[in-house]
Amino acid sequence: MSYGQTRKGSFIESLVNVAVGYTIGLVSNIIILGAYGIKVTLGTQVILTTWFTAVSIARSYTLRRIFNWITGRTECDNSAPEQPEIPTKESLTQRGSLAL
């Protein structure tokens, strides 16, 4: 059983997250700036949204690294916790813990 996500899965999730965020950012900029009567060409909108997206990615990455540092987590810490061994009759007999 695997807990967590593969590196490929994380990468794909990140790409989808950025693509969705970029699209939402571009559309919302067009709507919001238009609502305030600010005339900006589509090319300028794309450039502005690209800058905002880059800043957002840098912010998100930096905060994730800071929180990982604060909590002492490393990339190796995301494995599944070790499950306790369920004793069997044989293992208890071998340890002398089971009186027959």
C-alpha positions as CSV (number, residue, x, y, z in Angstrom):
1,M,0.0,0.0,0.0
2,S,1.4,3.4,-0.9
3,Y,0.8,6.6,0.8
4,G,1.6,9.9,-0.9
5,Q,2.3,10.6,-4.5
6,T,4.9,9.7,-7.0
7,R,7.3,12.4,-8.3
8,K,5.6,12.1,-11.7
9,G,2.2,12.5,-10.1
10,S,3.4,15.5,-8.2
11,F,4.8,17.1,-11.3
12,I,1.6,16.5,-13.3
13,E,-0.4,18.0,-10.4
14,S,1.8,21.0,-10.4
15,L,1.5,21.6,-14.1
16,V,-2.3,21.3,-14.0
17,N,-2.4,23.6,-10.9
18,V,-0.3,26.3,-12.8
19,A,-2.3,25.9,-16.0
20,V,-5.6,26.3,-14.2
21,G,-4.3,29.2,-12.1
22,Y,-2.9,31.0,-15.2
23,T,-6.2,30.7,-17.0
24,I,-8.2,31.9,-14.0
25,G,-5.7,34.8,-13.6
26,L,-5.9,35.8,-17.2
27,V,-9.7,35.8,-17.4
28,S,-10.1,37.5,-14.1
29,N,-7.6,40.3,-15.1
30,I,-9.5,40.9,-18.3
31,I,-12.8,41.1,-16.4
32,I,-11.6,43.1,-13.4
33,L,-9.5,45.6,-15.3
34,G,-12.3,46.0,-17.9
35,A,-14.8,46.6,-15.1
36,Y,-12.7,49.5,-13.9
37,G,-12.3,50.9,-17.4
38,I,-8.6,50.1,-17.6
39,K,-7.8,49.4,-21.3
40,V,-5.1,46.8,-21.6
41,T,-4.3,44.8,-24.8
42,L,-4.5,41.0,-24.7
43,G,-0.7,40.8,-25.1
44,T,-0.1,43.0,-22.1
45,Q,-2.7,40.9,-20.1
46,V,-0.7,37.7,-21.0
47,I,2.6,39.3,-19.9
48,L,1.0,40.6,-16.6
49,T,-0.5,37.2,-15.9
50,T,2.8,35.4,-16.6
51,W,4.5,37.7,-14.1
52,F,1.8,37.1,-11.4
53,T,2.0,33.4,-12.0
54,A,5.8,33.4,-11.7
55,V,5.6,35.3,-8.4
56,S,2.9,32.9,-7.2
57,I,5.0,29.8,-8.0
58,A,8.0,31.3,-6.2
59,R,5.9,32.2,-3.2
60,S,4.4,28.8,-3.0
61,Y,7.7,27.0,-3.3
62,T,9.4,29.2,-0.7
63,L,6.6,28.8,1.8
64,R,6.6,25.0,1.3
65,R,10.4,24.9,1.9
66,I,10.0,27.1,5.0
67,F,7.3,24.9,6.5
68,N,9.2,21.7,5.7
69,W,12.3,23.3,7.5
70,I,10.2,24.4,10.5
71,T,8.6,21.0,10.9
72,G,11.8,19.1,10.3
73,R,10.4,17.1,7.4
74,T,12.5,15.9,4.6
75,E,11.7,14.3,1.3
76,C,12.3,10.9,2.9
77,D,9.8,11.5,5.6
78,N,6.8,11.0,3.4
79,S,6.9,7.2,3.4
80,A,4.2,5.2,5.0
81,P,4.5,4.7,8.8
82,E,5.8,1.3,9.8
83,Q,3.0,-1.0,10.8
84,P,3.4,-2.8,14.1
85,E,4.0,-6.5,13.8
86,I,1.1,-8.6,14.8
87,P,2.4,-11.5,17.0
88,T,1.7,-15.0,15.9
89,K,1.6,-18.1,18.1
90,E,4.9,-19.2,16.5
91,S,6.7,-15.9,17.2
92,L,5.5,-15.8,20.8
93,T,6.6,-19.4,21.3
94,Q,10.0,-18.6,19.9
95,R,10.4,-15.7,22.3
96,G,9.3,-17.7,25.2
97,S,6.3,-15.4,25.8
98,L,3.7,-18.1,25.3
99,A,3.3,-20.8,27.9
100,L,2.0,-24.0,26.5
